[in-house]
Amino acid sequence: MSKDIRKSFGELLRTARKSRNLTQEELGDKAGLHFTYIGQIERGHRNPSLINIYRIQKALRIPISDIFPT
């Protein structure tokens, strides 16, 4: 995954999280992930696994298409 894709994904994640008035810590708790990991994803510094993307998507209660728009 290129840096640009990671950064774009992170920006989409941050927007979705903030639109639900969640902190990184709250999202991390809901997804079973550490809040620093959420922050690293949002900044494009981490390449999340498919299972972690699924956990985040379920925690945010959004369709997967909102995370991966066409």
HTML snippet that shows the backbone in 3Dmol.js (N, CA, C, O; Angstrom):
<script src="https://3Dmol.org/build/3Dmol-min.js"></script>
<div id="view" style="width:600px;height:400px;position:relative"></div>
<script>
const pdb = `
ATOM      1  N   MET A   1       0.850  -1.167   0.000  1.00  0.00           N
ATOM      2  CA  MET A   1       0.000   0.000   0.000  1.00  0.00           C
ATOM      3  C   MET A   1       0.898   1.232   0.000  1.00  0.00           C
ATOM      4  O   MET A   1       1.806   1.342   0.824  1.00  0.00           O
ATOM      5  N   SER A   2       0.651   2.138  -0.902  1.00  0.00           N
ATOM      6  CA  SER A   2       1.501   3.317  -0.972  1.00  0.00           C
ATOM      7  C   SER A   2       1.160   4.303   0.140  1.00  0.00           C
ATOM      8  O   SER A   2       0.084   4.247   0.736  1.00  0.00           O
ATOM      9  N   LYS A   3       2.083   5.189   0.398  1.00  0.00           N
ATOM     10  CA  LYS A   3       1.907   6.206   1.443  1.00  0.00           C
ATOM     11  C   LYS A   3       0.656   7.043   1.166  1.00  0.00           C
ATOM     12  O   LYS A   3      -0.081   7.378   2.094  1.00  0.00           O
ATOM     13  N   ASP A   4       0.411   7.383  -0.109  1.00  0.00           N
ATOM     14  CA  ASP A   4      -0.745   8.203  -0.442  1.00  0.00           C
ATOM     15  C   ASP A   4      -2.054   7.510  -0.086  1.00  0.00           C
ATOM     16  O   ASP A   4      -2.986   8.155   0.395  1.00  0.00           O
ATOM     17  N   ILE A   5      -2.133   6.214  -0.316  1.00  0.00           N
ATOM     18  CA  ILE A   5      -3.344   5.458   0.010  1.00  0.00           C
ATOM     19  C   ILE A   5      -3.533   5.403   1.520  1.00  0.00           C
ATOM     20  O   ILE A   5      -4.650   5.555   2.015  1.00  0.00           O
ATOM     21  N   ARG A   6      -2.451   5.187   2.250  1.00  0.00           N
ATOM     22  CA  ARG A   6      -2.543   5.165   3.712  1.00  0.00           C
ATOM     23  C   ARG A   6      -3.011   6.517   4.242  1.00  0.00           C
ATOM     24  O   ARG A   6      -3.844   6.585   5.146  1.00  0.00           O
ATOM     25  N   LYS A   7      -2.475   7.578   3.679  1.00  0.00           N
ATOM     26  CA  LYS A   7      -2.845   8.925   4.124  1.00  0.00           C
ATOM     27  C   LYS A   7      -4.315   9.218   3.794  1.00  0.00           C
ATOM     28  O   LYS A   7      -5.034   9.776   4.621  1.00  0.00           O
ATOM     29  N   SER A   8      -4.756   8.848   2.604  1.00  0.00           N
ATOM     30  CA  SER A   8      -6.155   9.056   2.216  1.00  0.00           C
ATOM     31  C   SER A   8      -7.098   8.267   3.114  1.00  0.00           C
ATOM     32  O   SER A   8      -8.126   8.780   3.556  1.00  0.00           O
ATOM     33  N   PHE A   9      -6.736   7.011   3.378  1.00  0.00           N
ATOM     34  CA  PHE A   9      -7.550   6.182   4.263  1.00  0.00           C
ATOM     35  C   PHE A   9      -7.620   6.808   5.653  1.00  0.00           C
ATOM     36  O   PHE A   9      -8.688   6.864   6.262  1.00  0.00           O
ATOM     37  N   GLY A  10      -6.490   7.274   6.145  1.00  0.00           N
ATOM     38  CA  GLY A  10      -6.447   7.899   7.462  1.00  0.00           C
ATOM     39  C   GLY A  10      -7.322   9.137   7.552  1.00  0.00           C
ATOM     40  O   GLY A  10      -7.987   9.365   8.562  1.00  0.00           O
ATOM     41  N   GLU A  11      -7.320   9.931   6.496  1.00  0.00           N
ATOM     42  CA  GLU A  11      -8.149  11.133   6.477  1.00  0.00           C
ATOM     43  C   GLU A  11      -9.631  10.775   6.486  1.00  0.00           C
ATOM     44  O   GLU A  11     -10.425  11.417   7.173  1.00  0.00           O
ATOM     45  N   LEU A  12     -10.003   9.740   5.717  1.00  0.00           N
ATOM     46  CA  LEU A  12     -11.394   9.281   5.718  1.00  0.00           C
ATOM     47  C   LEU A  12     -11.793   8.762   7.096  1.00  0.00           C
ATOM     48  O   LEU A  12     -12.896   9.024   7.574  1.00  0.00           O
ATOM     49  N   LEU A  13     -10.894   8.031   7.718  1.00  0.00           N
ATOM     50  CA  LEU A  13     -11.153   7.501   9.053  1.00  0.00           C
ATOM     51  C   LEU A  13     -11.340   8.635  10.055  1.00  0.00           C
ATOM     52  O   LEU A  13     -12.283   8.613  10.845  1.00  0.00           O
ATOM     53  N   ARG A  14     -10.459   9.615  10.030  1.00  0.00           N
ATOM     54  CA  ARG A  14     -10.559  10.752  10.957  1.00  0.00           C
ATOM     55  C   ARG A  14     -11.881  11.499  10.764  1.00  0.00           C
ATOM     56  O   ARG A  14     -12.543  11.859  11.737  1.00  0.00           O
ATOM     57  N   THR A  15     -12.256  11.728   9.517  1.00  0.00           N
ATOM     58  CA  THR A  15     -13.513  12.419   9.227  1.00  0.00           C
ATOM     59  C   THR A  15     -14.702  11.636   9.772  1.00  0.00           C
ATOM     60  O   THR A  15     -15.597  12.209  10.394  1.00  0.00           O
ATOM     61  N   ALA A  16     -14.710  10.323   9.535  1.00  0.00           N
ATOM     62  CA  ALA A  16     -15.808   9.475  10.025  1.00  0.00           C
ATOM     63  C   ALA A  16     -15.860   9.476  11.549  1.00  0.00           C
ATOM     64  O   ALA A  16     -16.940   9.553  12.135  1.00  0.00           O
ATOM     65  N   ARG A  17     -14.704   9.392  12.188  1.00  0.00           N
ATOM     66  CA  ARG A  17     -14.646   9.376  13.655  1.00  0.00           C
ATOM     67  C   ARG A  17     -15.151  10.693  14.236  1.00  0.00           C
ATOM     68  O   ARG A  17     -15.961  10.703  15.163  1.00  0.00           O
ATOM     69  N   LYS A  18     -14.666  11.797  13.686  1.00  0.00           N
ATOM     70  CA  LYS A  18     -15.052  13.108  14.210  1.00  0.00           C
ATOM     71  C   LYS A  18     -16.527  13.408  13.958  1.00  0.00           C
ATOM     72  O   LYS A  18     -17.174  14.065  14.774  1.00  0.00           O
ATOM     73  N   SER A  19     -17.065  12.929  12.829  1.00  0.00           N
ATOM     74  CA  SER A  19     -18.483  13.174  12.538  1.00  0.00           C
ATOM     75  C   SER A  19     -19.385  12.446  13.531  1.00  0.00           C
ATOM     76  O   SER A  19     -20.560  12.782  13.675  1.00  0.00           O
ATOM     77  N   ARG A  20     -18.832  11.454  14.209  1.00  0.00           N
ATOM     78  CA  ARG A  20     -19.570  10.718  15.237  1.00  0.00           C
ATOM     79  C   ARG A  20     -19.190  11.187  16.646  1.00  0.00           C
ATOM     80  O   ARG A  20     -19.562  10.569  17.643  1.00  0.00           O
ATOM     81  N   ASN A  21     -18.448  12.280  16.701  1.00  0.00           N
ATOM     82  CA  ASN A  21     -18.018  12.879  17.976  1.00  0.00           C
ATOM     83  C   ASN A  21     -17.300  11.881  18.877  1.00  0.00           C
ATOM     84  O   ASN A  21     -17.531  11.844  20.086  1.00  0.00           O
ATOM     85  N   LEU A  22     -16.431  11.076  18.278  1.00  0.00           N
ATOM     86  CA  LEU A  22     -15.639  10.109  19.034  1.00  0.00           C
ATOM     87  C   LEU A  22     -14.193  10.574  19.114  1.00  0.00           C
ATOM     88  O   LEU A  22     -13.653  11.121  18.153  1.00  0.00           O
ATOM     89  N   THR A  23     -13.577  10.354  20.257  1.00  0.00           N
ATOM     90  CA  THR A  23     -12.139  10.574  20.367  1.00  0.00           C
ATOM     91  C   THR A  23     -11.428   9.332  19.833  1.00  0.00           C
ATOM     92  O   THR A  23     -12.048   8.290  19.622  1.00  0.00           O
ATOM     93  N   GLN A  24     -10.133   9.457  19.620  1.00  0.00           N
ATOM     94  CA  GLN A  24      -9.354   8.286  19.212  1.00  0.00           C
ATOM     95  C   GLN A  24      -9.436   7.203  20.282  1.00  0.00           C
ATOM     96  O   GLN A  24      -9.499   6.015  19.967  1.00  0.00           O
ATOM     97  N   GLU A  25      -9.436   7.610  21.527  1.00  0.00           N
ATOM     98  CA  GLU A  25      -9.519   6.644  22.625  1.00  0.00           C
ATOM     99  C   GLU A  25     -10.866   5.916  22.624  1.00  0.00           C
ATOM    100  O   GLU A  25     -10.917   4.701  22.815  1.00  0.00           O
ATOM    101  N   GLU A  26     -11.949   6.656  22.412  1.00  0.00           N
ATOM    102  CA  GLU A  26     -13.277   6.029  22.372  1.00  0.00           C
ATOM    103  C   GLU A  26     -13.396   5.057  21.207  1.00  0.00           C
ATOM    104  O   GLU A  26     -13.930   3.958  21.362  1.00  0.00           O
ATOM    105  N   LEU A  27     -12.899   5.460  20.040  1.00  0.00           N
ATOM    106  CA  LEU A  27     -12.934   4.558  18.891  1.00  0.00           C
ATOM    107  C   LEU A  27     -12.076   3.335  19.153  1.00  0.00           C
ATOM    108  O   LEU A  27     -12.480   2.212  18.851  1.00  0.00           O
ATOM    109  N   GLY A  28     -10.905   3.544  19.708  1.00  0.00           N
ATOM    110  CA  GLY A  28     -10.038   2.420  20.037  1.00  0.00           C
ATOM    111  C   GLY A  28     -10.710   1.435  20.973  1.00  0.00           C
ATOM    112  O   GLY A  28     -10.614   0.223  20.777  1.00  0.00           O
ATOM    113  N   ASP A  29     -11.393   1.945  21.994  1.00  0.00           N
ATOM    114  CA  ASP A  29     -12.111   1.079  22.934  1.00  0.00           C
ATOM    115  C   ASP A  29     -13.197   0.276  22.223  1.00  0.00           C
ATOM    116  O   ASP A  29     -13.339  -0.925  22.453  1.00  0.00           O
ATOM    117  N   LYS A  30     -13.958   0.939  21.365  1.00  0.00           N
ATOM    118  CA  LYS A  30     -15.040   0.260  20.641  1.00  0.00           C
ATOM    119  C   LYS A  30     -14.511  -0.794  19.674  1.00  0.00           C
ATOM    120  O   LYS A  30     -15.141  -1.832  19.472  1.00  0.00           O
ATOM    121  N   ALA A  31     -13.349  -0.524  19.079  1.00  0.00           N
ATOM    122  CA  ALA A  31     -12.784  -1.431  18.078  1.00  0.00           C
ATOM    123  C   ALA A  31     -11.836  -2.461  18.680  1.00  0.00           C
ATOM    124  O   ALA A  31     -11.412  -3.391  17.994  1.00  0.00           O
ATOM    125  N   GLY A  32     -11.500  -2.301  19.959  1.00  0.00           N
ATOM    126  CA  GLY A  32     -10.549  -3.217  20.585  1.00  0.00           C
ATOM    127  C   GLY A  32      -9.119  -2.963  20.146  1.00  0.00           C
ATOM    128  O   GLY A  32      -8.305  -3.884  20.076  1.00  0.00           O
ATOM    129  N   LEU A  33      -8.818  -1.694  19.848  1.00  0.00           N
ATOM    130  CA  LEU A  33      -7.489  -1.296  19.389  1.00  0.00           C
ATOM    131  C   LEU A  33      -6.977  -0.163  20.278  1.00  0.00           C
ATOM    132  O   LEU A  33      -7.768   0.558  20.886  1.00  0.00           O
ATOM    133  N   HIS A  34      -5.674  -0.009  20.353  1.00  0.00           N
ATOM    134  CA  HIS A  34      -5.095   1.054  21.177  1.00  0.00           C
ATOM    135  C   HIS A  34      -5.280   2.400  20.476  1.00  0.00           C
ATOM    136  O   HIS A  34      -5.179   2.493  19.252  1.00  0.00           O
ATOM    137  N   PHE A  35      -5.551   3.434  21.260  1.00  0.00           N
ATOM    138  CA  PHE A  35      -5.800   4.753  20.675  1.00  0.00           C
ATOM    139  C   PHE A  35      -4.601   5.296  19.910  1.00  0.00           C
ATOM    140  O   PHE A  35      -4.778   6.052  18.955  1.00  0.00           O
ATOM    141  N   THR A  36      -3.387   4.930  20.305  1.00  0.00           N
ATOM    142  CA  THR A  36      -2.222   5.412  19.555  1.00  0.00           C
ATOM    143  C   THR A  36      -2.176   4.777  18.170  1.00  0.00           C
ATOM    144  O   THR A  36      -1.718   5.400  17.212  1.00  0.00           O
ATOM    145  N   TYR A  37      -2.645   3.546  18.065  1.00  0.00           N
ATOM    146  CA  TYR A  37      -2.714   2.867  16.766  1.00  0.00           C
ATOM    147  C   TYR A  37      -3.718   3.582  15.858  1.00  0.00           C
ATOM    148  O   TYR A  37      -3.459   3.767  14.669  1.00  0.00           O
ATOM    149  N   ILE A  38      -4.862   3.983  16.418  1.00  0.00           N
ATOM    150  CA  ILE A  38      -5.859   4.738  15.651  1.00  0.00           C
ATOM    151  C   ILE A  38      -5.226   6.029  15.131  1.00  0.00           C
ATOM    152  O   ILE A  38      -5.395   6.376  13.962  1.00  0.00           O
ATOM    153  N   GLY A  39      -4.509   6.731  15.982  1.00  0.00           N
ATOM    154  CA  GLY A  39      -3.842   7.969  15.574  1.00  0.00           C
ATOM    155  C   GLY A  39      -2.817   7.745  14.481  1.00  0.00           C
ATOM    156  O   GLY A  39      -2.710   8.545  13.552  1.00  0.00           O
ATOM    157  N   GLN A  40      -2.070   6.669  14.585  1.00  0.00           N
ATOM    158  CA  GLN A  40      -1.066   6.354  13.564  1.00  0.00           C
ATOM    159  C   GLN A  40      -1.731   6.050  12.227  1.00  0.00           C
ATOM    160  O   GLN A  40      -1.220   6.444  11.178  1.00  0.00           O
ATOM    161  N   ILE A  41      -2.857   5.360  12.254  1.00  0.00           N
ATOM    162  CA  ILE A  41      -3.597   5.095  11.014  1.00  0.00           C
ATOM    163  C   ILE A  41      -4.085   6.412  10.427  1.00  0.00           C
ATOM    164  O   ILE A  41      -3.936   6.655   9.230  1.00  0.00           O
ATOM    165  N   GLU A  42      -4.664   7.258  11.263  1.00  0.00           N
ATOM    166  CA  GLU A  42      -5.197   8.537  10.786  1.00  0.00           C
ATOM    167  C   GLU A  42      -4.118   9.418  10.166  1.00  0.00           C
ATOM    168  O   GLU A  42      -4.403  10.180   9.242  1.00  0.00           O
ATOM    169  N   ARG A  43      -2.898   9.328  10.655  1.00  0.00           N
ATOM    170  CA  ARG A  43      -1.795  10.130  10.101  1.00  0.00           C
ATOM    171  C   ARG A  43      -1.121   9.454   8.906  1.00  0.00           C
ATOM    172  O   ARG A  43      -0.211  10.024   8.303  1.00  0.00           O
ATOM    173  N   GLY A  44      -1.557   8.256   8.566  1.00  0.00           N
ATOM    174  CA  GLY A  44      -0.971   7.543   7.434  1.00  0.00           C
ATOM    175  C   GLY A  44       0.337   6.863   7.757  1.00  0.00           C
ATOM    176  O   GLY A  44       1.096   6.524   6.849  1.00  0.00           O
ATOM    177  N   HIS A  45       0.622   6.653   9.052  1.00  0.00           N
ATOM    178  CA  HIS A  45       1.883   6.034   9.466  1.00  0.00           C
ATOM    179  C   HIS A  45       1.782   4.529   9.618  1.00  0.00           C
ATOM    180  O   HIS A  45       2.806   3.852   9.715  1.00  0.00           O
ATOM    181  N   ARG A  46       0.569   3.989   9.643  1.00  0.00           N
ATOM    182  CA  ARG A  46       0.384   2.545   9.804  1.00  0.00           C
ATOM    183  C   ARG A  46      -0.429   1.999   8.639  1.00  0.00           C
ATOM    184  O   ARG A  46      -1.257   2.694   8.050  1.00  0.00           O
ATOM    185  N   ASN A  47      -0.170   0.748   8.329  1.00  0.00           N
ATOM    186  CA  ASN A  47      -0.892   0.039   7.283  1.00  0.00           C
ATOM    187  C   ASN A  47      -1.779  -0.992   7.981  1.00  0.00           C
ATOM    188  O   ASN A  47      -1.319  -2.097   8.271  1.00  0.00           O
ATOM    189  N   PRO A  48      -3.048  -0.652   8.257  1.00  0.00           N
ATOM    190  CA  PRO A  48      -3.890  -1.547   9.046  1.00  0.00           C
ATOM    191  C   PRO A  48      -4.226  -2.832   8.299  1.00  0.00           C
ATOM    192  O   PRO A  48      -4.380  -2.845   7.078  1.00  0.00           O
ATOM    193  N   SER A  49      -4.335  -3.902   9.064  1.00  0.00           N
ATOM    194  CA  SER A  49      -4.719  -5.186   8.478  1.00  0.00           C
ATOM    195  C   SER A  49      -6.208  -5.168   8.141  1.00  0.00           C
ATOM    196  O   SER A  49      -6.955  -4.307   8.604  1.00  0.00           O
ATOM    197  N   LEU A  50      -6.614  -6.118   7.341  1.00  0.00           N
ATOM    198  CA  LEU A  50      -8.016  -6.226   6.961  1.00  0.00           C
ATOM    199  C   LEU A  50      -8.905  -6.418   8.190  1.00  0.00           C
ATOM    200  O   LEU A  50      -9.979  -5.822   8.272  1.00  0.00           O
ATOM    201  N   ILE A  51      -8.475  -7.231   9.131  1.00  0.00           N
ATOM    202  CA  ILE A  51      -9.278  -7.458  10.337  1.00  0.00           C
ATOM    203  C   ILE A  51      -9.410  -6.181  11.162  1.00  0.00           C
ATOM    204  O   ILE A  51     -10.461  -5.938  11.755  1.00  0.00           O
ATOM    205  N   ASN A  52      -8.362  -5.362  11.207  1.00  0.00           N
ATOM    206  CA  ASN A  52      -8.453  -4.104  11.956  1.00  0.00           C
ATOM    207  C   ASN A  52      -9.328  -3.085  11.236  1.00  0.00           C
ATOM    208  O   ASN A  52     -10.031  -2.308  11.882  1.00  0.00           O
ATOM    209  N   ILE A  53      -9.293  -3.079   9.917  1.00  0.00           N
ATOM    210  CA  ILE A  53     -10.202  -2.215   9.155  1.00  0.00           C
ATOM    211  C   ILE A  53     -11.642  -2.629   9.441  1.00  0.00           C
ATOM    212  O   ILE A  53     -12.511  -1.777   9.630  1.00  0.00           O
ATOM    213  N   TYR A  54     -11.892  -3.933   9.473  1.00  0.00           N
ATOM    214  CA  TYR A  54     -13.226  -4.449   9.779  1.00  0.00           C
ATOM    215  C   TYR A  54     -13.657  -4.023  11.186  1.00  0.00           C
ATOM    216  O   TYR A  54     -14.793  -3.588  11.375  1.00  0.00           O
ATOM    217  N   ARG A  55     -12.777  -4.142  12.157  1.00  0.00           N
ATOM    218  CA  ARG A  55     -13.099  -3.739  13.537  1.00  0.00           C
ATOM    219  C   ARG A  55     -13.456  -2.255  13.611  1.00  0.00           C
ATOM    220  O   ARG A  55     -14.415  -1.868  14.279  1.00  0.00           O
ATOM    221  N   ILE A  56     -12.677  -1.437  12.919  1.00  0.00           N
ATOM    222  CA  ILE A  56     -12.920   0.007  12.912  1.00  0.00           C
ATOM    223  C   ILE A  56     -14.257   0.318  12.246  1.00  0.00           C
ATOM    224  O   ILE A  56     -15.035   1.129  12.748  1.00  0.00           O
ATOM    225  N   GLN A  57     -14.516  -0.325  11.125  1.00  0.00           N
ATOM    226  CA  GLN A  57     -15.756  -0.114  10.386  1.00  0.00           C
ATOM    227  C   GLN A  57     -16.965  -0.491  11.243  1.00  0.00           C
ATOM    228  O   GLN A  57     -17.963   0.229  11.257  1.00  0.00           O
ATOM    229  N   LYS A  58     -16.883  -1.599  11.946  1.00  0.00           N
ATOM    230  CA  LYS A  58     -17.979  -2.026  12.824  1.00  0.00           C
ATOM    231  C   LYS A  58     -18.139  -1.066  14.004  1.00  0.00           C
ATOM    232  O   LYS A  58     -19.261  -0.745  14.396  1.00  0.00           O
ATOM    233  N   ALA A  59     -17.031  -0.612  14.565  1.00  0.00           N
ATOM    234  CA  ALA A  59     -17.087   0.309  15.700  1.00  0.00           C
ATOM    235  C   ALA A  59     -17.720   1.643  15.303  1.00  0.00           C
ATOM    236  O   ALA A  59     -18.436   2.257  16.094  1.00  0.00           O
ATOM    237  N   LEU A  60     -17.454   2.084  14.082  1.00  0.00           N
ATOM    238  CA  LEU A  60     -18.022   3.340  13.593  1.00  0.00           C
ATOM    239  C   LEU A  60     -19.449   3.165  13.077  1.00  0.00           C
ATOM    240  O   LEU A  60     -20.167   4.143  12.867  1.00  0.00           O
ATOM    241  N   ARG A  61     -19.854   1.906  12.875  1.00  0.00           N
ATOM    242  CA  ARG A  61     -21.187   1.591  12.343  1.00  0.00           C
ATOM    243  C   ARG A  61     -21.440   2.288  11.015  1.00  0.00           C
ATOM    244  O   ARG A  61     -22.455   2.955  10.818  1.00  0.00           O
ATOM    245  N   ILE A  62     -20.485   2.110  10.116  1.00  0.00           N
ATOM    246  CA  ILE A  62     -20.613   2.691   8.783  1.00  0.00           C
ATOM    247  C   ILE A  62     -20.440   1.597   7.738  1.00  0.00           C
ATOM    248  O   ILE A  62     -19.781   0.589   7.995  1.00  0.00           O
ATOM    249  N   PRO A  63     -21.030   1.792   6.560  1.00  0.00           N
ATOM    250  CA  PRO A  63     -20.823   0.821   5.483  1.00  0.00           C
ATOM    251  C   PRO A  63     -19.361   0.837   5.033  1.00  0.00           C
ATOM    252  O   PRO A  63     -18.707   1.879   5.052  1.00  0.00           O
ATOM    253  N   ILE A  64     -18.872  -0.301   4.638  1.00  0.00           N
ATOM    254  CA  ILE A  64     -17.482  -0.404   4.179  1.00  0.00           C
ATOM    255  C   ILE A  64     -17.239   0.527   2.992  1.00  0.00           C
ATOM    256  O   ILE A  64     -16.117   0.991   2.788  1.00  0.00           O
ATOM    257  N   SER A  65     -18.281   0.800   2.212  1.00  0.00           N
ATOM    258  CA  SER A  65     -18.135   1.696   1.058  1.00  0.00           C
ATOM    259  C   SER A  65     -17.799   3.128   1.480  1.00  0.00           C
ATOM    260  O   SER A  65     -17.259   3.893   0.680  1.00  0.00           O
ATOM    261  N   ASP A  66     -18.109   3.497   2.721  1.00  0.00           N
ATOM    262  CA  ASP A  66     -17.731   4.828   3.211  1.00  0.00           C
ATOM    263  C   ASP A  66     -16.234   4.923   3.481  1.00  0.00           C
ATOM    264  O   ASP A  66     -15.655   6.009   3.439  1.00  0.00           O
ATOM    265  N   ILE A  67     -15.613   3.782   3.758  1.00  0.00           N
ATOM    266  CA  ILE A  67     -14.174   3.759   4.006  1.00  0.00           C
ATOM    267  C   ILE A  67     -13.405   3.608   2.699  1.00  0.00           C
ATOM    268  O   ILE A  67     -12.312   4.152   2.541  1.00  0.00           O
ATOM    269  N   PHE A  68     -13.992   2.859   1.764  1.00  0.00           N
ATOM    270  CA  PHE A  68     -13.356   2.621   0.467  1.00  0.00           C
ATOM    271  C   PHE A  68     -14.267   3.109  -0.651  1.00  0.00           C
ATOM    272  O   PHE A  68     -14.854   2.297  -1.366  1.00  0.00           O
ATOM    273  N   PRO A  69     -14.394   4.417  -0.812  1.00  0.00           N
ATOM    274  CA  PRO A  69     -15.265   4.926  -1.873  1.00  0.00           C
ATOM    275  C   PRO A  69     -14.703   4.587  -3.249  1.00  0.00           C
ATOM    276  O   PRO A  69     -13.491   4.466  -3.430  1.00  0.00           O
ATOM    277  N   THR A  70     -15.596   4.439  -4.201  1.00  0.00           N
ATOM    278  CA  THR A  70     -15.164   4.098  -5.568  1.00  0.00           C
ATOM    279  C   THR A  70     -14.884   5.327  -6.381  1.00  0.00           C
ATOM    280  O   THR A  70     -14.512   5.222  -7.549  1.00  0.00           O
TER     281      THR A  70
END
`;
const viewer = $3Dmol.createViewer("view");
viewer.addModel(pdb, "pdb");
viewer.setStyle({}, {cartoon: {color: "spectrum"}});
viewer.zoomTo();
viewer.render();
</script>
